[in-house]
Amino acid sequence: MTAIAAAPLALEPQHVEIVSATLPLIGAHIDEITAEFYRRMFENHPELLRNLFNRGNQAQGAQQRALAASIATFAAHLVDPDLPHPAELLSRIGHKHASLGVTAEQYPIVHDNLFAAIVAVLGADTVTDEVAAAWDRVYWIMAQTLIDLERDLYRAAGVDDGDVYRRARVVSRVDDPSGAVLLTVRPDGVPVTGFVAGQYVSIGVTMPDGARQLRQYSLVNKPGSHELTFAVKPVAATAEQPAGEVSSWIAANVCVGDILDVTVPFGDLPAPTGERPLVLISAGIGITPMIGLLEALVADAPSTTVRVLHADRCDQSHPLRERQRELLAALPNATLDIWYEDGLTGGAPGVHAGLLTLDGIELPAAADVYLCGNNGFVQAVRNQLMVLGVPAARVHSELFSPNDWLLS
């Protein structure tokens, strides 16, 4: 996680009183406020929905819930500094923003439409000048904290603010038996910037309707390469959500020789040093950052003690299964346990039926735990880790959804 100092700005005493008094009211209506905010912003700036925001997340309301969670969490800390500092939340947002090329100039757009939404939902009688001033202060403290963080990330990456996209040629495509597609790209004319195991890139593709959509994908090759390899697994439609728009398009259309927009890498998972044991816990395509971590361990710290736990629907849907086993075979102090929900284990050692559980699993003492999967999976495993007494500071989560900090 990127180090973040306590916010240099603070609420004035009168603002603390107002925000404390109105936080429950804002919280009670936050879903309405954020839905109205996005409606207004996309009406005023339709290019943002077409070219920056994830249309699938918008359709499901996930991005709205993410904004609600972040503002409420940050405001709560400002009025009660004894609460845990939301450093994890801010770091994750900052890296996501940097990977999308967000710049300081876009924050006033969010501000203007958000405050218009607050007034529209709560009414001008409730949102007095004093209330508006207090929440305006909350917004700009949070915004300035993120702007400063994102500028630091851009400087560390050696790029100007927002200048993160590079044209990259696809030099390899491998279709994994699980349905995932591994793409290796080489940026045209510029070397790959250094990256840390567990980081991700944003991929920009132009959809059939002309919209440019962006998605983040974890890197699965070891750092130090002149190429970037990432895995894309098409998301099938369910009763709760439509098919993955970008993942399906990439799997169906991208070939060797094609050109993609690829960002420099970002992501705040801490790099393993090999000094402490590791526990890598994943589900489904959440295996991808774990593969990147294993690649780095094989190259730089092969004697590390590693406990790998993975959950999937079945062996056929298990992404990068063979590569996972190859990497673990190169780590003499690594073990693997797998859970298949369909119950078909084939009698293989270390393969269990049902859902992943830590019952009976001995975790190395003082291990760093890396966790990646969907929200429900991560919540369930984090709860189990807490019961086992694993300190929260040793648990590092990566998710592929915008409301991950709801888990904190």
C-alpha positions as CSV (number, residue, x, y, z in Angstrom):
1,M,0.0,0.0,0.0
2,T,1.3,3.5,-0.9
3,A,2.3,5.4,2.2
4,I,-0.2,8.2,3.0
5,A,0.4,10.8,5.7
6,A,-2.6,12.1,7.7
7,A,-4.5,14.7,5.7
8,P,-2.7,18.0,6.1
9,L,-6.0,19.8,6.1
10,A,-8.6,19.6,8.8
11,L,-12.2,20.7,9.3
12,E,-12.8,23.8,11.2
13,P,-14.6,23.3,14.6
14,Q,-17.9,24.6,13.2
15,H,-17.7,22.3,10.2
16,V,-17.0,19.3,12.5
17,E,-20.2,20.0,14.3
18,I,-22.3,20.4,11.1
19,V,-20.8,17.3,9.4
20,S,-21.3,15.2,12.6
21,A,-24.9,16.4,12.8
22,T,-25.7,15.8,9.1
23,L,-23.6,12.7,8.4
24,P,-26.5,10.4,9.4
25,L,-28.9,12.3,7.0
26,I,-26.4,12.2,4.2
27,G,-25.7,8.5,4.9
28,A,-29.4,7.7,4.9
29,H,-29.8,9.2,1.4
30,I,-26.4,8.5,0.0
31,D,-27.6,6.0,-2.6
32,E,-30.1,8.5,-3.9
33,I,-27.5,11.3,-3.9
34,T,-24.9,9.3,-5.8
35,A,-27.4,8.0,-8.3
36,E,-28.5,11.6,-9.0
37,F,-24.9,12.7,-9.1
38,Y,-24.0,10.2,-11.8
39,R,-27.1,11.0,-13.8
40,R,-26.3,14.7,-13.8
41,M,-22.6,14.2,-14.5
42,F,-23.2,11.9,-17.4
43,E,-25.9,14.1,-18.8
44,N,-23.6,17.1,-18.6
45,H,-20.5,15.2,-19.7
46,P,-21.6,12.1,-21.7
47,E,-18.0,11.6,-22.9
48,L,-17.1,10.5,-19.4
49,L,-19.4,7.5,-19.5
50,R,-18.3,6.6,-23.0
51,N,-14.6,7.0,-22.5
52,L,-13.7,6.8,-18.8
53,F,-16.2,5.1,-16.6
54,N,-17.0,1.4,-16.6
55,R,-20.5,1.1,-18.2
56,G,-21.1,-2.3,-16.7
57,N,-20.5,-1.0,-13.1
58,Q,-22.7,2.0,-13.8
59,A,-25.6,-0.2,-14.9
60,Q,-25.3,-2.3,-11.8
61,G,-24.9,0.6,-9.4
62,A,-21.5,-0.6,-8.2
63,Q,-19.7,2.7,-8.9
64,Q,-22.4,4.6,-7.0
65,R,-22.0,2.5,-3.9
66,A,-18.2,2.9,-4.1
67,L,-18.4,6.7,-4.1
68,A,-20.9,6.6,-1.3
69,A,-18.6,4.4,0.8
70,S,-15.5,6.5,0.2
71,I,-17.1,9.8,1.1
72,A,-18.9,8.5,4.2
73,T,-15.7,6.8,5.4
74,F,-13.6,9.9,4.8
75,A,-16.1,12.2,6.5
76,A,-16.4,10.0,9.5
77,H,-12.6,10.1,10.0
78,L,-12.5,13.8,9.7
79,V,-15.1,14.3,12.4
80,D,-13.6,11.6,14.6
81,P,-9.8,11.3,14.2
82,D,-9.7,8.4,16.6
83,L,-11.2,6.2,13.9
84,P,-8.7,4.3,11.8
85,H,-7.2,6.6,9.1
86,P,-8.6,5.6,5.7
87,A,-5.2,5.2,4.2
88,E,-6.0,1.9,2.5
89,L,-9.1,3.4,0.9
90,L,-7.2,6.5,-0.4
91,S,-4.3,4.5,-1.6
92,R,-6.5,2.1,-3.6
93,I,-8.5,5.0,-5.1
94,G,-5.4,6.9,-6.0
95,H,-3.8,4.0,-7.8
96,K,-7.1,3.3,-9.7
97,H,-7.4,6.9,-10.7
98,A,-3.7,7.0,-11.8
99,S,-4.3,3.9,-13.9
100,L,-7.2,5.7,-15.6
101,G,-5.2,8.9,-16.1
102,V,-7.4,11.0,-13.8
103,T,-6.1,14.6,-13.3
104,A,-6.8,17.5,-10.9
105,E,-8.9,19.2,-13.6
106,Q,-11.6,16.6,-13.3
107,Y,-12.2,17.1,-9.6
108,P,-14.3,20.3,-10.1
109,I,-16.6,18.4,-12.5
110,V,-17.3,15.9,-9.8
111,H,-17.7,18.6,-7.1
112,D,-20.2,20.7,-9.1
113,N,-22.5,17.7,-10.0
114,L,-22.2,16.1,-6.6
115,F,-23.3,19.2,-4.7
116,A,-26.1,19.8,-7.2
117,A,-27.3,16.3,-6.5
118,I,-27.2,16.8,-2.7
119,V,-29.4,19.8,-3.0
120,A,-31.7,18.1,-5.4
121,V,-32.2,15.1,-3.1
122,L,-32.2,16.8,0.3
123,G,-33.7,20.2,-0.7
124,A,-32.4,23.7,-0.4
125,D,-34.1,24.1,3.0
126,T,-31.9,21.3,4.4
127,V,-28.7,22.1,2.6
128,T,-28.2,25.6,3.9
129,D,-25.2,27.7,3.1
130,E,-23.6,26.5,6.3
131,V,-24.2,22.8,5.6
132,A,-23.0,23.3,2.0
133,A,-19.8,25.0,3.2
134,A,-19.0,22.2,5.7
135,W,-19.5,19.4,3.1
136,D,-17.6,21.4,0.5
137,R,-14.7,21.4,2.9
138,V,-15.0,17.6,3.3
139,Y,-14.9,17.1,-0.4
140,W,-11.9,19.3,-1.1
141,I,-9.8,17.9,1.7
142,M,-10.4,14.4,0.3
143,A,-9.9,15.6,-3.3
144,Q,-6.7,17.4,-2.5
145,T,-5.4,14.4,-0.6
146,L,-6.1,12.2,-3.7
147,I,-4.7,14.8,-6.1
148,D,-1.4,15.0,-4.2
149,L,-1.2,11.2,-4.1
150,E,-1.9,10.8,-7.8
151,R,0.7,13.4,-8.7
152,D,3.2,11.5,-6.6
153,L,2.3,8.3,-8.5
154,Y,2.7,10.0,-11.8
155,R,6.1,11.4,-10.8
156,A,7.2,7.9,-9.6
157,A,6.1,6.4,-12.9
158,G,8.1,9.1,-14.8
159,V,5.1,10.5,-16.6
160,D,3.3,13.8,-16.8
161,D,-0.1,14.0,-14.9
162,G,-2.5,11.7,-16.7
163,D,-0.1,10.8,-19.5
164,V,-0.3,7.0,-18.8
165,Y,-1.4,5.5,-22.1
166,R,1.0,3.9,-24.5
167,R,0.4,2.2,-27.8
168,A,1.4,-1.5,-27.5
169,R,1.5,-4.3,-30.0
170,V,0.2,-7.8,-29.1
171,V,3.1,-10.2,-29.6
172,S,1.5,-13.3,-28.1
173,R,-1.9,-14.7,-27.4
174,V,-2.4,-18.0,-25.5
175,D,-5.9,-19.4,-24.9
176,D,-6.0,-21.1,-21.5
177,P,-8.2,-24.2,-21.2
178,S,-10.2,-22.3,-18.5
179,G,-11.4,-19.8,-21.1
180,A,-9.0,-17.1,-20.0
181,V,-6.9,-15.4,-22.7
182,L,-3.2,-14.5,-21.9
183,L,-2.0,-11.5,-23.9
184,T,1.5,-10.3,-24.1
185,V,2.1,-6.8,-25.4
186,R,5.2,-4.7,-26.2
187,P,4.9,-0.9,-26.1
188,D,5.8,0.7,-29.4
189,G,8.9,2.8,-29.3
190,V,9.2,3.1,-25.5
191,P,10.6,0.6,-23.0
192,V,8.3,-1.0,-20.4
193,T,8.5,1.0,-17.1
194,G,9.4,-1.0,-14.1
195,F,6.6,-2.6,-12.2
196,V,6.0,-4.5,-9.0
197,A,4.6,-8.0,-8.8
198,G,0.8,-7.8,-8.2
199,Q,0.3,-4.6,-10.1
200,Y,-2.1,-4.1,-13.0
201,V,-2.5,-2.1,-16.2
202,S,-5.5,-0.5,-17.7
203,I,-6.4,-1.5,-21.2
204,G,-8.4,0.8,-23.5
205,V,-10.5,-0.6,-26.3
206,T,-12.9,1.0,-28.7
207,M,-16.2,-0.8,-28.7
208,P,-18.5,-1.4,-31.7
209,D,-20.6,1.7,-30.8
210,G,-17.5,3.9,-30.8
211,A,-17.2,4.2,-27.0
212,R,-13.7,3.8,-25.5
213,Q,-13.9,1.5,-22.5
214,L,-11.2,0.9,-19.9
215,R,-10.5,-2.1,-17.7
216,Q,-7.7,-3.1,-15.3
217,Y,-6.0,-6.5,-15.6
218,S,-3.3,-7.9,-13.3
219,L,0.2,-8.5,-14.7
220,V,1.2,-12.2,-14.6
221,N,4.8,-12.0,-15.9
222,K,7.7,-11.4,-13.7
223,P,9.0,-7.8,-13.2
224,G,12.0,-6.8,-15.3
225,S,10.7,-8.0,-18.6
226,H,10.5,-5.8,-21.7
227,E,6.9,-7.0,-22.2
228,L,3.7,-7.0,-20.2
229,T,1.5,-10.1,-19.9
230,F,-2.0,-10.1,-18.5
231,A,-4.9,-12.5,-18.4
232,V,-8.5,-11.7,-19.5
233,K,-11.3,-14.1,-18.6
234,P,-14.7,-13.3,-20.3
235,V,-17.4,-12.7,-17.8
236,A,-20.6,-14.7,-18.7
237,A,-24.0,-13.1,-18.2
238,T,-26.0,-14.1,-15.2
239,A,-29.4,-13.2,-13.8
240,E,-27.7,-10.5,-11.7
241,Q,-25.4,-9.0,-14.3
242,P,-24.8,-8.7,-18.0
243,A,-21.8,-10.3,-19.8
244,G,-18.5,-8.6,-19.4
245,E,-18.4,-6.0,-22.2
246,V,-14.7,-5.5,-22.6
247,S,-13.5,-9.0,-21.5
248,S,-15.8,-10.6,-24.1
249,W,-14.7,-8.3,-26.8
250,I,-11.0,-8.8,-26.1
251,A,-11.4,-12.6,-26.1
252,A,-13.4,-12.6,-29.3
253,N,-11.3,-10.1,-31.3
254,V,-7.8,-9.4,-30.2
255,C,-5.1,-11.2,-32.2
256,V,-1.3,-11.1,-32.5
257,G,-0.2,-7.9,-34.2
258,D,-3.1,-5.8,-33.0
259,I,-2.5,-2.5,-31.2
260,L,-4.0,-1.8,-27.8
261,D,-3.9,1.2,-25.5
262,V,-2.0,0.1,-22.4
263,T,-1.1,2.2,-19.4
264,V,2.0,2.1,-17.3
265,P,1.5,-0.2,-14.3
266,F,0.0,0.8,-11.0
267,G,-1.4,-1.0,-7.9
268,D,-0.6,-0.9,-4.2
269,L,-0.1,-4.5,-3.2
270,P,3.2,-4.5,-1.3
271,A,6.0,-6.4,-3.0
272,P,7.0,-9.5,-1.1
273,T,10.6,-9.4,0.1
274,G,11.1,-13.0,0.9
275,E,11.8,-12.2,4.5
276,R,8.5,-13.5,5.8
277,P,6.3,-16.4,4.9
278,L,3.5,-15.8,2.5
279,V,-0.1,-17.1,2.2
280,L,-1.7,-16.5,-1.2
281,I,-5.5,-17.0,-1.2
282,S,-7.5,-16.6,-4.4
283,A,-10.7,-17.5,-6.2
284,G,-11.4,-17.7,-9.9
285,I,-9.6,-15.1,-12.0
286,G,-8.3,-13.6,-8.7
287,I,-5.5,-16.0,-9.3
288,T,-3.8,-13.5,-11.6
289,P,-2.0,-11.3,-9.1
290,M,-0.9,-14.4,-7.3
291,I,0.7,-15.8,-10.4
292,G,2.6,-12.5,-10.7
293,L,3.7,-12.8,-7.1
294,L,4.8,-16.5,-7.7
295,E,6.8,-15.5,-10.8
296,A,8.7,-12.9,-8.7
297,L,9.4,-15.4,-6.0
298,V,10.7,-18.0,-8.4
299,A,13.1,-15.3,-9.9
300,D,14.2,-13.5,-6.7
301,A,13.3,-15.4,-3.5
302,P,12.8,-19.1,-4.3
303,S,13.4,-20.3,-0.7
304,T,10.4,-18.3,0.7
305,T,7.8,-20.3,2.6
306,V,4.6,-20.0,0.6
307,R,1.1,-21.5,1.4
308,V,-1.1,-21.2,-1.7
309,L,-4.9,-21.7,-1.4
310,H,-7.2,-21.4,-4.4
311,A,-11.0,-21.9,-4.9
312,D,-12.8,-22.4,-8.2
313,R,-16.0,-24.0,-9.6
314,C,-14.2,-26.9,-11.1
315,D,-10.8,-28.0,-12.4
316,Q,-11.8,-26.9,-16.0
317,S,-12.6,-23.3,-14.9
318,H,-9.4,-23.0,-12.9
319,P,-7.4,-20.2,-14.7
320,L,-3.7,-20.7,-15.3
321,R,-3.8,-24.1,-13.5
322,E,-0.8,-25.6,-15.1
323,R,1.3,-22.4,-14.8
324,Q,0.5,-22.3,-11.1
325,R,1.7,-25.9,-10.6
326,E,4.9,-25.2,-12.6
327,L,5.7,-22.2,-10.5
328,L,5.1,-24.0,-7.2
329,A,7.3,-26.9,-8.4
330,A,10.1,-24.3,-8.6
331,L,9.6,-23.2,-5.0
332,P,10.9,-25.9,-2.6
333,N,9.0,-24.5,0.4
334,A,5.6,-24.0,-1.2
335,T,2.4,-26.0,-0.7
336,L,-0.9,-25.9,-2.6
337,D,-4.5,-26.6,-1.5
338,I,-7.4,-26.3,-4.0
339,W,-11.2,-26.3,-3.4
340,Y,-13.6,-27.2,-6.2
341,E,-17.2,-26.2,-5.6
342,D,-18.5,-29.0,-7.9
343,G,-17.1,-31.5,-5.5
344,L,-15.1,-33.4,-8.1
345,T,-11.6,-33.7,-6.8
346,G,-10.3,-36.7,-8.7
347,G,-8.8,-37.9,-5.4
348,A,-5.7,-35.7,-6.0
349,P,-3.7,-34.8,-2.9
350,G,-4.4,-31.3,-1.6
351,V,-7.7,-31.0,-3.6
352,H,-10.8,-30.5,-1.6
353,A,-14.6,-30.5,-2.4
354,G,-16.8,-27.5,-1.6
355,L,-16.0,-23.9,-0.6
356,L,-12.6,-22.8,0.6
357,T,-12.3,-22.9,4.4
358,L,-9.3,-22.3,6.7
359,D,-10.5,-25.0,9.1
360,G,-7.7,-27.4,9.5
361,I,-5.3,-25.3,7.4
362,E,-2.1,-24.4,9.3
363,L,-0.9,-20.9,8.3
364,P,2.7,-20.0,8.8
365,A,3.4,-17.8,11.8
366,A,3.8,-14.1,11.1
367,A,2.9,-14.6,7.4
368,D,1.8,-11.9,5.0
369,V,-1.5,-12.8,3.5
370,Y,-2.5,-11.8,-0.1
371,L,-6.1,-12.2,-0.9
372,C,-7.9,-11.8,-4.3
373,G,-11.4,-12.7,-5.5
374,N,-14.9,-11.4,-5.7
375,N,-16.4,-9.4,-2.8
376,G,-18.2,-12.2,-1.2
377,F,-15.2,-14.5,-1.2
378,V,-12.9,-11.8,0.2
379,Q,-15.3,-10.9,2.9
380,A,-15.7,-14.6,3.9
381,V,-12.0,-15.3,4.0
382,R,-11.1,-12.0,5.8
383,N,-13.6,-13.0,8.5
384,Q,-12.0,-16.4,8.9
385,L,-8.5,-14.7,9.1
386,M,-9.8,-12.4,11.8
387,V,-11.1,-15.3,13.8
388,L,-7.7,-16.9,13.5
389,G,-6.1,-13.8,14.9
390,V,-4.3,-12.7,11.8
391,P,-3.6,-8.9,12.2
392,A,-5.4,-6.8,9.6
393,A,-2.2,-5.1,8.7
394,R,-0.8,-8.4,7.4
395,V,-3.8,-9.0,5.1
396,H,-3.4,-7.4,1.6
397,S,-6.5,-7.5,-0.6
398,E,-7.0,-6.9,-4.3
399,L,-10.4,-6.9,-5.9
400,F,-11.7,-6.4,-9.4
401,S,-14.7,-4.3,-8.3
402,P,-15.1,-0.6,-7.4
403,N,-16.6,-1.0,-3.9
404,D,-13.7,-3.0,-2.4
405,W,-13.2,-0.6,0.5
406,L,-16.6,-1.6,1.9
407,L,-14.7,-4.5,3.3
408,S,-12.4,-2.4,5.5
